Amino acid sequence: MAAPIFSLVLATYGRVDEIGRLMDSLAAQTCADFELIFADQNPDERVLPFVERARVAGWRYQHLRLAEPNLSAARNAGMQVAQGDWLAIPDDDCWYEPDTLARVLERVSAPPLVDGIVIRWVEVADKVAAEDDSPLRAQAWRRFRGADASSIALFIRTDLARRVGGFDERLGVGQWYGAGEETDFLLRMLDVGAAIERLPAACVHHEFGQSYANEPGAEYRLARSRARGWGAICVKHRLPAWTVLRGLIGPLLWPVLRQGGPVGVARAAGVLIGRWQGFLAWRSGPPPAHPSSEGHTSF
């Protein structure tokens, strides 16, 4: 059997119904040249019915079982076994338009050649990502001026993703540095000269994540965890001094400029403290990477 064009790495933990919605959208694709890689971080068997659905449907698929939850490690595990030329990384609460894969395939098959595509991200609850079609530039990203390019909207050449080392497993959901893995991944690709463009004609949907509108303490903890990744990236990539200084001091003004009541104050405090924690901790010596261990079946 010929290798598929697309490998879709689905890192999943704790969700059930949302996986079915994503698979419904894959069944509706006008381009069916893909494999689905379940990077399963659950201690139970909740994903098995979806694996069986893929088998019955005749899809190409792989099922990886991960020893412990780590989003970056799960994505890397899927990346290593991917058979497609192009890698996509949908979250388990995402879904595609019926023509998403077809539109991406049409673009990557035509000149000028690209190494990556960022499609349009539509957030269900509160926003539609800008339809800017300008290429991603390393210098803009090094100043945190690169707009949005979430991993869920990425289509990257598989060999490029592997060449830069995939996601840094010290960053991201489940780690002390609770975010930043996506920005780090993109910066490393841009730093080696990757040509990554936007394709607003193709779309991925995403369900708005957890909100702590009435829980300042929970909002503070979440913001602090995620902000540590920002601080780590500043040191890891030696970002410009003004960019770092602006980010380390800026949250002090958020309660005034953005308001938001007690939750807004808690969020600003979490970001301020988290950024400084991440910056100082990574500067004193980043933690060792944690290799993932997994077993898998593939068809």
C-alpha positions as CSV (number, residue, x, y, z in Angstrom):
1,M,0.0,0.0,0.0
2,A,1.3,3.4,-1.0
3,A,2.2,5.9,1.8
4,P,-0.6,8.4,2.6
5,I,-0.2,12.1,1.8
6,F,-1.2,13.1,5.3
7,S,-0.5,11.7,8.8
8,L,-2.9,13.1,11.4
9,V,-1.4,12.8,14.9
10,L,-4.2,12.8,17.4
11,A,-2.9,13.1,20.9
12,T,-5.8,12.4,23.2
13,Y,-6.4,12.3,27.0
14,G,-9.7,12.3,28.9
15,R,-12.0,13.0,26.0
16,V,-14.6,10.7,24.3
17,D,-17.4,12.5,22.4
18,E,-15.0,15.0,20.9
19,I,-13.0,12.3,19.2
20,G,-16.2,11.1,17.5
21,R,-16.8,14.6,16.1
22,L,-13.3,14.8,14.7
23,M,-13.7,11.3,13.1
24,D,-17.0,12.4,11.6
25,S,-15.3,15.3,9.9
26,L,-12.6,13.0,8.6
27,A,-15.2,10.6,7.2
28,A,-16.6,13.6,5.3
29,Q,-13.3,14.7,3.7
30,T,-13.2,15.0,0.0
31,C,-9.5,13.9,0.2
32,A,-9.3,10.6,1.9
33,D,-5.5,10.1,1.5
34,F,-4.6,10.1,5.2
35,E,-3.7,8.0,8.1
36,L,-5.0,8.6,11.6
37,I,-2.5,8.1,14.5
38,F,-4.1,7.8,17.9
39,A,-1.5,8.9,20.5
40,D,-3.5,7.5,23.4
41,Q,-2.5,8.8,26.9
42,N,-5.4,7.3,28.7
43,P,-5.0,4.6,31.4
44,D,-8.3,3.0,30.3
45,E,-9.8,1.8,27.1
46,R,-12.0,4.7,26.1
47,V,-10.2,5.2,22.8
48,L,-10.6,1.6,21.6
49,P,-14.1,2.1,20.1
50,F,-12.7,4.8,17.9
51,V,-9.8,2.6,16.9
52,E,-12.3,0.0,16.0
53,R,-14.3,2.5,14.0
54,A,-11.2,3.4,12.0
55,R,-10.6,-0.3,11.3
56,V,-14.1,-1.0,10.2
57,A,-14.1,2.1,7.9
58,G,-10.9,0.7,6.2
59,W,-8.8,3.7,7.2
60,R,-5.1,3.6,7.6
61,Y,-4.4,4.1,11.3
62,Q,-2.0,3.4,14.1
63,H,-2.8,3.2,17.8
64,L,0.0,4.2,20.2
65,R,-0.3,3.6,24.0
66,L,1.6,6.2,26.0
67,A,2.9,5.5,29.5
68,E,1.9,8.9,31.0
69,P,0.2,12.1,29.9
70,N,2.5,14.5,28.1
71,L,1.1,16.3,25.1
72,S,4.5,17.1,23.5
73,A,5.7,13.5,24.0
74,A,2.5,12.1,22.6
75,R,2.8,14.2,19.4
76,N,6.5,13.2,19.1
77,A,5.6,9.5,19.3
78,G,3.1,9.9,16.5
79,M,5.5,11.9,14.5
80,Q,8.1,9.2,14.7
81,V,5.9,6.5,13.2
82,A,4.1,8.8,10.7
83,Q,4.1,7.4,7.1
84,G,2.7,10.4,5.3
85,D,4.7,13.1,3.6
86,W,2.8,15.8,5.5
87,L,2.0,16.0,9.2
88,A,-1.0,17.5,10.9
89,I,-1.6,17.8,14.6
90,P,-5.3,18.2,15.4
91,D,-6.3,18.3,19.1
92,D,-9.0,15.9,20.2
93,D,-11.5,18.7,20.4
94,C,-11.0,19.9,16.8
95,W,-12.7,19.1,13.6
96,Y,-12.2,20.0,9.9
97,E,-14.3,21.3,7.1
98,P,-15.0,18.7,4.4
99,D,-12.6,20.3,2.0
100,T,-9.8,21.1,4.4
101,L,-7.4,18.3,3.4
102,A,-8.2,18.8,-0.3
103,R,-7.4,22.5,-0.1
104,V,-4.1,21.9,1.7
105,L,-3.2,19.2,-0.9
106,E,-4.0,21.6,-3.7
107,R,-1.7,24.2,-2.3
108,V,1.3,22.0,-1.3
109,S,1.2,20.4,-4.8
110,A,1.6,23.7,-6.6
111,P,4.5,26.1,-6.9
112,P,6.0,27.8,-5.1
113,L,7.0,24.9,-2.9
114,V,6.5,25.3,0.8
115,D,7.6,23.4,3.9
116,G,4.5,24.2,6.0
117,I,1.0,25.5,5.9
118,V,-1.0,27.3,8.5
119,I,-4.7,27.1,7.9
120,R,-7.4,29.2,9.4
121,W,-8.4,28.5,13.0
122,V,-12.0,29.1,14.0
123,E,-12.7,29.2,17.7
124,V,-16.3,28.1,18.4
125,A,-17.0,30.3,21.4
126,D,-15.4,33.7,20.8
127,K,-13.3,34.3,17.7
128,V,-12.4,33.7,14.2
129,A,-8.6,33.9,13.5
130,A,-7.5,36.6,11.1
131,E,-7.4,35.6,7.5
132,D,-3.9,37.1,6.9
133,D,-2.1,35.1,4.1
134,S,1.4,36.5,4.7
135,P,4.2,34.0,5.2
136,L,5.6,33.4,8.7
137,R,8.9,35.3,9.3
138,A,11.5,34.3,11.9
139,Q,12.2,37.9,13.0
140,A,8.6,38.7,13.6
141,W,8.2,35.5,15.7
142,R,11.3,36.3,17.7
143,R,9.5,39.4,18.8
144,F,6.2,37.6,19.4
145,R,4.7,39.5,16.5
146,G,4.0,36.5,14.3
147,A,0.2,36.5,14.9
148,D,-1.4,33.1,15.5
149,A,-0.2,29.8,14.3
150,S,-1.5,27.1,16.7
151,S,-0.3,23.6,16.2
152,I,-3.9,22.5,15.4
153,A,-3.6,24.7,12.3
154,L,-0.3,23.4,11.1
155,F,0.5,21.1,8.2
156,I,4.3,20.5,8.1
157,R,6.5,18.3,6.0
158,T,7.1,15.2,8.1
159,D,10.8,15.1,7.4
160,L,11.2,18.8,8.5
161,A,9.3,18.1,11.8
162,R,11.7,15.2,12.5
163,R,14.8,17.1,11.4
164,V,14.2,19.9,14.0
165,G,13.5,17.4,16.7
166,G,9.7,17.6,17.0
167,F,8.3,19.2,20.1
168,D,10.4,20.0,23.2
169,E,8.9,17.5,25.8
170,R,9.9,19.8,28.6
171,L,7.3,22.3,27.4
172,G,3.5,22.0,27.1
173,V,0.4,20.6,28.8
174,G,1.3,18.3,31.7
175,Q,4.7,19.9,32.3
176,W,5.9,22.6,34.8
177,Y,6.5,24.8,31.8
178,G,2.8,24.5,30.8
179,A,2.9,26.0,27.3
180,G,5.2,27.4,24.7
181,E,5.9,24.1,22.8
182,E,4.1,25.4,19.7
183,T,6.1,28.6,19.5
184,D,9.3,26.8,20.2
185,F,8.6,24.3,17.4
186,L,7.8,27.0,14.9
187,L,10.8,29.1,15.8
188,R,13.1,26.1,15.3
189,M,11.6,25.5,11.8
190,L,11.9,29.1,10.8
191,D,15.4,29.3,12.1
192,V,16.5,26.6,9.6
193,G,14.9,28.5,6.8
194,A,11.6,26.7,6.5
195,A,9.1,28.3,4.1
196,I,5.7,28.4,6.0
197,E,2.7,30.1,4.5
198,R,-0.9,30.7,5.6
199,L,-3.8,29.2,3.8
200,P,-7.0,30.9,5.1
201,A,-9.1,29.1,2.5
202,A,-8.7,25.9,4.6
203,C,-10.2,25.7,8.0
204,V,-9.9,23.9,11.4
205,H,-12.5,24.3,14.1
206,H,-11.7,24.2,17.8
207,E,-13.9,24.2,20.8
208,F,-13.2,27.0,23.3
209,G,-11.2,25.6,26.2
210,Q,-11.7,25.7,30.0
211,S,-12.6,29.0,31.5
212,Y,-12.4,30.1,35.2
213,A,-14.6,33.2,34.9
214,N,-15.6,33.0,38.5
215,E,-12.6,31.3,40.0
216,P,-9.6,33.8,40.3
217,G,-7.5,31.2,42.1
218,A,-7.9,28.6,39.3
219,E,-7.3,31.3,36.6
220,Y,-4.1,32.4,38.4
221,R,-2.7,28.8,38.5
222,L,-3.5,28.1,34.9
223,A,-2.0,31.4,33.7
224,R,1.1,31.0,35.8
225,S,1.7,27.5,34.5
226,R,1.3,28.5,30.9
227,A,3.4,31.7,31.3
228,R,6.4,29.7,32.4
229,G,6.8,28.4,28.9
230,W,7.0,32.0,27.6
231,G,9.8,32.7,30.0
232,A,11.6,29.5,28.9
233,I,11.4,30.4,25.2
234,C,12.9,33.8,25.8
235,V,16.0,32.2,27.2
236,K,16.1,29.2,24.9
237,H,15.9,31.3,21.8
238,R,17.9,34.3,23.1
239,L,15.1,36.6,22.1
240,P,15.7,40.4,21.7
241,A,16.2,42.2,25.0
242,W,13.4,44.6,24.4
243,T,10.9,41.8,23.7
244,V,11.9,40.0,26.9
245,L,11.7,43.2,29.0
246,R,8.3,44.1,27.6
247,G,6.9,40.7,28.3
248,L,8.3,40.5,31.8
249,I,7.0,43.9,32.8
250,G,3.9,44.3,30.6
251,P,1.5,42.2,32.8
252,L,1.8,44.8,35.5
253,L,-0.4,47.1,33.4
254,W,-3.0,44.5,32.3
255,P,-5.4,45.1,35.2
256,V,-5.6,48.8,34.2
257,L,-5.6,48.4,30.4
258,R,-7.7,45.2,30.1
259,Q,-9.7,45.4,33.3
260,G,-11.6,42.1,33.8
261,G,-12.3,42.3,37.5
262,P,-10.8,39.9,40.1
263,V,-10.3,37.2,37.4
264,G,-8.4,39.7,35.2
265,V,-6.2,40.7,38.1
266,A,-5.6,37.0,38.9
267,R,-4.7,36.2,35.3
268,A,-2.3,39.2,35.1
269,A,-0.6,38.1,38.3
270,G,-0.3,34.5,37.1
271,V,1.2,35.6,33.8
272,L,3.7,38.0,35.5
273,I,4.9,35.5,38.1
274,G,4.9,32.6,35.6
275,R,7.0,34.4,33.1
276,W,9.6,35.4,35.6
277,Q,9.6,31.8,37.0
278,G,10.1,30.3,33.6
279,F,12.7,32.9,32.6
280,L,14.8,32.5,35.7
281,A,14.4,28.7,35.9
282,W,15.5,28.0,32.3
283,R,18.3,30.6,32.7
284,S,19.6,28.7,35.7
285,G,19.6,25.4,33.7
286,P,16.8,23.8,31.7
287,P,15.4,20.5,32.9
288,P,16.5,17.3,31.1
289,A,14.2,16.0,28.4
290,H,11.9,13.1,29.3
291,P,11.9,10.4,26.5
292,S,8.5,8.8,25.9
293,S,7.9,5.1,26.0
294,E,5.1,3.5,24.0
295,G,3.8,0.5,22.3
296,H,1.7,0.6,19.1
297,T,-0.3,-1.3,16.6
298,S,-0.7,-0.2,13.0
299,F,-2.8,-1.1,10.0
